[in-house]
Amino acid sequence: MNSRISVFALLCLIARPKFVDYTGMRTFPALIVLALFFAIGSSAAQQLQCKPCWSIFPKTQVGQTSTYSFELTNVGKNVLRISSITSPAGAFSLGNISLPATIQPGQSVSMPVIFAPTAVAYDIGAFYITSNDPNSPRRAQVAGAGISNGGGGGGGGGSSTLTISPGTLSFGSVNLGSSASQSATLTASNGPVTISSGSTSSSQFAIKGLTFPLTIPAGQSIQATIQFTPTAAGAAAGQDQFISNASNSSVAELLSGVGVASSQLTLSPSTLNFGNVNVGSSASLSATLTASNGAVTISSGTTSGSQFAIKGLTFPLVIPAGQSIQATIQFIPSAAGTVSGQDEFVSNANSPAQSLTGTGVSNTASSQLTVSPSTLSFGGPVTISSDATSTSEFAITGVSLPVTLQAGQSVQATIQFTPNAAGAASAQDQFVSNAANSPGREQLTGSGVASTSHSATLSWQAGASGISGYNVYRGVANGGPYSQINSGLVSATSYTDSTVQAASTYYYVTTEVNSQGQESGYSNVAEAQIP
């Protein structure tokens, strides 16, 4: 490492005896940087690459800034973790980048660099990128010249300049399929400037509202609209660039945003069939509402006919991301015959609907007390005075006794099974009345099953120093989307997920969070199959 520093120091001395016109020196720093790279070489397989690993900034007025983004790429087969980036002294500084940063194999992150000269002078420096690369630290070389408001560093005339502000636009989180826009200001100084073109480095960003070429009068400004339209979930970065006839032939602005998958509400099953239900009675089935990719607020639920109803929910209600709730759908036939309809749930995501069907069945004309599925026949009005079951594992609920039924009337009784032990159970219920065939009896059977709990335990290697903790994310598909499952930062390097369901497969990733609250990218994916 000492030999590398010596080569660099020697070249800096060659480059900086005095300030000369930057136009004449424009290729000289490039030769310095290239010579330096050939000198240092590489003794081990390089994982972290930046192409190019040097940048010569355009001439920049004192008090103004120019920006450039190095593209850092992981060309190795292992996860690359950048722990720190050291900036050179002088006019160069590091832009907005979250550290520590994790780069998956074949992936890249942007490292923005800002040149802000404070004096008319030529400056050269290097950023040192520390990571788990075998050849760490990686060096990114920069050079630039500060010029006076009058033009070039050699004291030339009053050449015009073009500036753009702000130096960075952050769009925050934007739903996939949607767009967000922000304004950038382009200003001409020391003379008119003609902008010949404008472009962005990524198709997710676009320049709107300008037609090129265009001319900005001296001392005037125009507004450019920069639009972010994410095409995939996750962070996106790039820059816009405007080419002109100004002394600084191009200006650029750093762009960043995060694509967010839109929340969805699903309703299952797609159809509920209630079968045959006596007229005047009711039957209930359950429907499941699930929120995906974000929380969903359901504002209302309706049915298409008075014979169907939604029970057990109070609107509005919120379903957290990745969670589900149960809705009870009730069928109350008012006449004999088949009835069709649908229920619908209106939300701030989508509004799913479910098909409903059932058949109303007329009661028989004779005086009967029916215990379904067995039938008890009574003559005339029937008064049920008591009920009972033969074991404590079965219980009769929902009927207040005594009760009198007129001819053709029915009453619903709920038989509840609460097993005390694993295995088969059988019993009999009975209803005592003044009917001739009292008591009415019904055979009851059930099987107790021992409950089984499941969990998934995760563990990982500790991150770089300065890590405050970890977040754990879970999804049901490899590649996401993922939802955070820990309520607070995990300080250990392991985590047990006790909310898994049997016969399911889950995918987990973790992130590191430093003391400033900055969060790294996702780790590799771990799969858990629950039996």
N, C-alpha and C positions, 0 to 999 in steps of 0.2 A: 504493500500500500504506500510506503514511503517513496518508492520510485515513481509512482503515479503522481503524487503530490508535487514532486520535484519537476517533472515534465510540465505539469500544468502551471506552476509558478513561473517557470522560465518563459513559457509562451505568453503569460499575462504581462511579463516585463517587456517582452518584445512588442506586445500590442498596445501598451499604454504609456509610451514616453511623453506624448502630448496629444491633444485633441486635433484631429484633422477632419476634413469634410467627409461626412458619412457616405456620400455617394461614391467617393473614391475607395472607401474601405469596405464596401458592401460585400465583396467576395473574400476579403482578407480574413475576417473572423471565421468564415466557413472553412477555410484552409486550416486555420488553427485547430478548430474542433476536430476535423477529419484526421489531422496529424496526431492529435491526442488519442483518438480512438484506436488508431493503428498501433500506437505505442503501448497502450495498456493491455490489449488483447483479452483473452478469456481462457482460464485454465480449467474450468469445469462447466458442465452442462448448464446453460443459462435458462432459467424458467421465466424470469421477468424481462420483457422486451418493451422498448418504446421506439416507434418508427415515425419520424427520425428521433434520435435522442439529443437533438440540438435545435435551437430556434434563434434566428436573427430577427429581432423586432423591427418594425418600420420606425423611421425617425419620428420621435414623439416630442411634442412641445413640453417644456417645463411646466408642471402643474396639471398636465393631462395624463391619461393612462392608455396603455395598449394591452391587449390580452391575447393569450395563446393557450391552447389545451394540448398537453401531451397525452397520447393514447397509450395506457399501460396494459399490456396483454400477457396473460399466462399461457406460455407455449409449452409448458411441461405437462406432466400427468398427475401431479398432486395439487391439492388446494394451496393457493398462495396467500399469505397473510402479510399485508403491509402494516407495520407497527408505527412507523413515524417517517416524516419527511423533513429534512433540515434545509432551511432557506439560506441563500448567501446573504452577506451584508451588502448594503447598497440599495439600488433602486428596484430590485426584484423582490417579489413576495408571493407566497402561495395563496391561491384563490380558495373557493369554497369546496372542500373535499372532506368527507366524513372518515375519520380515523379512529381506531384501526379499521382497515378495509380488507375484505375477503374476496379473492378472485378465483372463481372456479376454472378448471382446465378449459382452455379455448375461449374464455371470456375476457372482457376488457373493462377498465374504468377510465374516466377522464381525470387528468390532473391539471387544473387551470393554474396558469401563472400570470402575474400582473407586473407590467413594467411601468413605474411611476417616477420618472426622472425629476430630481430636485435641483439639478444644475446642468449647464451646457457642458456635457462631457460624454465620453464613450465609456460604457460599462460592460463588464463581462463577469459571469459567475456560474455557479453550478448548484443544482439541487441534488441532495443525497437521499435516496429512497431506501429505507431500511426494511428488510423483510426476511422471511425464512428461505429465500433464494440462496443457493450455495455460494454465489458470487456477491452477496449483499455487502455493502450498499451499492445500488445502481445509481449512476450519475446521469443527470439530464442537464446539458449545457445550454446557456442562454447568453445573448449579447444584444446590446441596443445602444442607441445614441439619443441623448437629450439635446433638443435644439431650442433656440430662443423663439419668441413670438414672431421675430422677423424672418424666420426660415431656417436654412441649413446651418450646421455648426461652424462653417467657415466664415460666417458673417455675410451671407448673400442677401438678396433683396427680399421683398415682402411676399413670398410665395404663400398661396392659400393652403389652409389645412381643413380637414374634416374630422369632427369628433362625434362620438356616439355615447349616449348616457341612458340609463345606468350601465355600468360595466357588466352587470349580471342580472338576468331575469329568471325568477323562480316561480313556476306556475302551481306548485303544490300538487295536491291529489286531484286527478280528473278521471271521471268514469270512462271506461272504454266505450267508444261510439259517440262520445261527446267531445267538445272543444272548449278551450279557454284561451283568451286573448289578453295581451298586455301591450303597452305602448313603449316605443323607444324614440329618443329624440336625436336627430341628425342636425349638426350645426356647422355652418361654413364660417371660417375666420380668415381675416387678412385678404379676402377676395372671394369671388364667386367660385363654386365648386360644381362640377358636373359629375353626377354618379352614373356610371355606365351600366352597372348590374348589381344585383343583390341575390345572395344565395344562403342556404342553410346546409349544415353538414349531415343532417339527419332528416329523413322523410317525415318524421313525426312533428317537425317544426316547419313553419312556412311564413314567408313575408307577404302580408296582405296590404292592399290599399295604395300601392305605388306602381307606376308605370315607368319603365326605364327606356332610354336615358332621361334624366331630369336634372335641372340646374337649381341650386340653392343660392340666392343672392348673398353677397358678403354681409356677415353679421346676422343672417336670418337662420331660422330653424324650420324643420318639417317633422311631422310625426309619422312613424312607421308602425304598423300593427304586426306584432309577432304572435302567431297562433300555434298552440300545442294541441295535437289530436293524437292521443296515444293509441297504438295498435296492439299493444300487449301489456299485460299486467307487469308492474315493476318500475324501477327507476329508469329514466331516460335522460341523456345529456347530449349536448351538442353546442354549436355556435352559429350565429349568423355573421355574414361578412358582406361589406359594401365596397365595391371597387370604384375609384374615382380618379380624376386628373389632379387631385391635391398633392402636395408634397409628400404626405403620408398616403401612399396610393391605396391603402385599404384600412378599414377599421372593422373590428369584430366585437362581438358581445357574447358572453357565456350564457347558455340556456339550460335549464333543468326542469324536470317535472316527474311525476309519478303516475303511471297508469293504474287505475283501480277497477277491478271487475265489478260490474253492476250487481246490486243485490237482486235476488230472485225469490219468489214465493211459490212453492209447489204444494199441490193438494193431492192426496192419495187415499184410497184408490180412485181411479177415474170414474167409477160407477158404483152406486149402492143399490142393491136389490133387496127390498124388505120382505118379499114373498107375500103370503096370504096373511092378512090381519083383519080381525073381526071389526065390522063397522061399529064405531063408538069406542073402540079400544085404540091402543097405540103400540108402536114398536120403535126401538131405537138402535142405531148403528153408529160406530165411531169413524171419523175421518181424521187424517193427520195433516197438519199444516207445518211446513218446514221452511226456514229462512236460510238461504245460501248466499255466500259472498258478501255478507253484511247484514246488519239488523234491518228488520222490516216492520213497519207500523201498519196494522190493519185497521182501517177506519170504519168499516161496516161489513155485515154479512146478511145476505137476503136469500129468499127462496122464491121460485116462480109461481107457487100456488099455496093456498091456505092450508092444504092437507099435509104440507111438509113444513118443518120448523127447525131452526138452529137453536140448540139449548146449551147452557153451561158456559157461555162466553159473554163478556161485557166489553163493548167497544167504546173508544179505541183501545187497542192493546199492542204491545211491542214484543216481537219474538227476537231474541238475541241471535247473532250470526251463528250458524251451525246448530241451532236448537230447534225443537219441535214442540207443538202443543196438540192436544186432542180436542176435537169438536164433536159434540153429540148431535146427530141429525135424527129427527123424530118424524114418523109417518103416522098420521091420524086420519084414517079414511072416513069420509062423511057419507059415502054411498058405496054400494056394491059396484065392482068393476075395476079394471086396471087403470092406474094413474101414472103419468110421467111428468117429470119436471126437472129442475136443476137448482143447485145452490151456487152462490157466487160470493167471493170474498174480495173486497176492494181494498187495495193497499197502495203505499207510495212506491212500490216496485211494479209488479204486474197484478192482474186480477184474475186468478184461476177460478174455474167453474167445475162442477161435478154433476154427472147425470144421475137422476133419482128415479126409481120406479117401484111400484108396489100394487098390490091388489086388495081391494076391500071385499070382505066376505060377509054376507048377510047371516044374522043369527037365526037359529031354528025357532019355530013358533011355540013349542012346548016348554013347560016350566022345567028348566034344567039348571043345575049348578055344575059348571065344567071346571075340572082340575086338569090342566093340560100337562102331559099328553093323555092321561086317563080321564074318563068321563063319568061323572056321577049324575044320575037322573033323579029329579025331584018333581013332585006333583004340586003345582000351584006356587004361591010365594014361598020362598025358602029363607029361613033365618039361620045363619051360621053362628053358633054360640061359642065355639072354641076350636083351637087347632093345636097340633103338637107334632114333634118329630121323635123318632125312637132313639136317636143318639145326639149328643151335644155338638157333634161336628157339623150337623145340618141345623138350620134355623129358618123359621118363616117370618118374613118382614113385609111391611107395606100394606097390611090389612088391619084395620081397627075393628075389633069384635066387641059385642055382637054386631052383625050387619044383616040387613034384610034385602033380598034380591027379588024384584018383581019378575014376572014371566018375561023371558027374552033378554034380561039384563045379565051383565058379567062383571066380575071384579078381578083385578090382577093381583096375584100374590107372588112375592119374590122369595125363592128358595135359595138360601146362601150356604155355601160349602166352605168351611174353615178347617182344613186338615190339621190334626195334632201331631201326626207322624207320617213318614214316608210310607207309601204302600196303598193298596186298594181299600176303600171304605164303602159300606152300603148301609142303607137305612130305609125308613118308611115315614112319610108324613100322613097325617089324617086330619079331616075337617068334620067336626060334629055339628049336626043341624037337625031340624025337625022334618027333614025329608025321609021318605020311606027307606031309602038305601043308605042311611047314615050308619057309620061314618064313611066318607069318601077317602080313599087311600091312593097313594102314589109311591112307586118304588124309586129310590134315590141311590145313585152310585157316583163315585168320584175316586180320584187317585192323588194322593199327596206326593209331591216331588220335592226332594231336598234342593234348596237354592244353592247355586254355585256362583261365586264372585270371581271376576277376572280383573287383571291389571297388566300393564306393560311398564317395565322398568328400563329407562334409558341411561346411558353413561357416555361421557365424552372426555377428551383430553382438555386440560386447562389451557386457556388462551394466553395472550401476551400479558406482561405486567401492566398494571393500571386498570384491569378489568374490574368493574363493580359487581357484575353478575351476568346472568344469562336469561334469555326468554326462550320458551319452548312453544313450537307451533305444530299443529296437527291438521292433516287433511285426509280425505278418503280416496284421493287419486294421486298417483305419482306425478309430481310437477305442480301440485296445488289445484285450486287455491288452498292456503293454509290459514288457520285461525289460532290465535294465541290462547293457550289453555292454562298458563300459570297466572295467578292473581297478583303476584309480586315477583321481583327479581329473584331468581334462583342463585344462591351463593355457592352451592355445592356443584360438583361436576356429574351429578346424577339426578334423575327425576322419575317418580312413579306416577303413571296415569291410571287412576282407579275408576275412570268413567267410561271405560271401553265396554262394548257389548259383545256377547258371544257370537261366533260365526261371522266375524267382521275382520276386515284388513284395514290398517291405518298406516299413514306415512308421516314421519316426524322430521323436522329440521330445527336447529337451534341458532341463536344469534348471540353475539357478545355486546355488552353495553358498558361504555367507559364511564368515568366519573363525571363527564360533562353531559351524560344522557345520550350520547351518540351511539347509534346501533349499527352493527356490521351487517353485511349481507348474510344470506342463508348458508348454513353448513351443508355438507352432503346429506342425502336423504336416507333415513333408516326406516325399514319396513317391519311392521309387527302384525302377525296373523294370529287372531284370537280364536281358539277352538270352540 
